[in-house]
């Protein structure tokens, strides 16, 4: 399949690029003008959220578009919401799947949103609020047209296990402590959902 990956040089985006390429897919890494890093052996495409024509051009001819665009404190707090809006508009009439890397703060717990839980790390709150805004933007559109895939509470470097549980919009539980997943297995889940014959849409999560 032809897969475009926005935010391709970040820790999640680069893992998705590597995973998709390892499976033999034709991958187009899409980067911002201020992050023109080159991934080894792959030609990057530059697109700017403030220039929707460049986003549409990057999405043209793709079977799947994956967004792993991240947010930094010095950036506008509407960045991820704008990215969601521009990407939905870019693929709306093309039949191209859209898979967006989400955030655990948007998941539901027995007491409400995880971002509002006493267990949620205070230093991650601003970042998570940008992800909540992105999900709110996506919910303005037909959920059949997008997948917002959230990691669990803990995601980081680790070995490939090659399995995971797929959930809905509720945080998956783990008797041993906070649910977790490695970056490589999360990237595997992104590619699995992006390329599945029977697409899984809407607000979802994965964890071991």
Secondary structure by P-SEA (a helix, b strand, c coil): cbbbbcccccaaaaaaaaaaaaaccbbbbbbccccccccccbbbbbbbcccaaaaaaaaccccbbbbccccccccccaaaaaaaaaaaaacccccbbbbbbccccccccccccccccccccccaaaaaaaaaaaaaaaacccccccccccccccccccccccbbbbbcccbbbbccccccccaaaaaaaaaaaacccccccccccccc
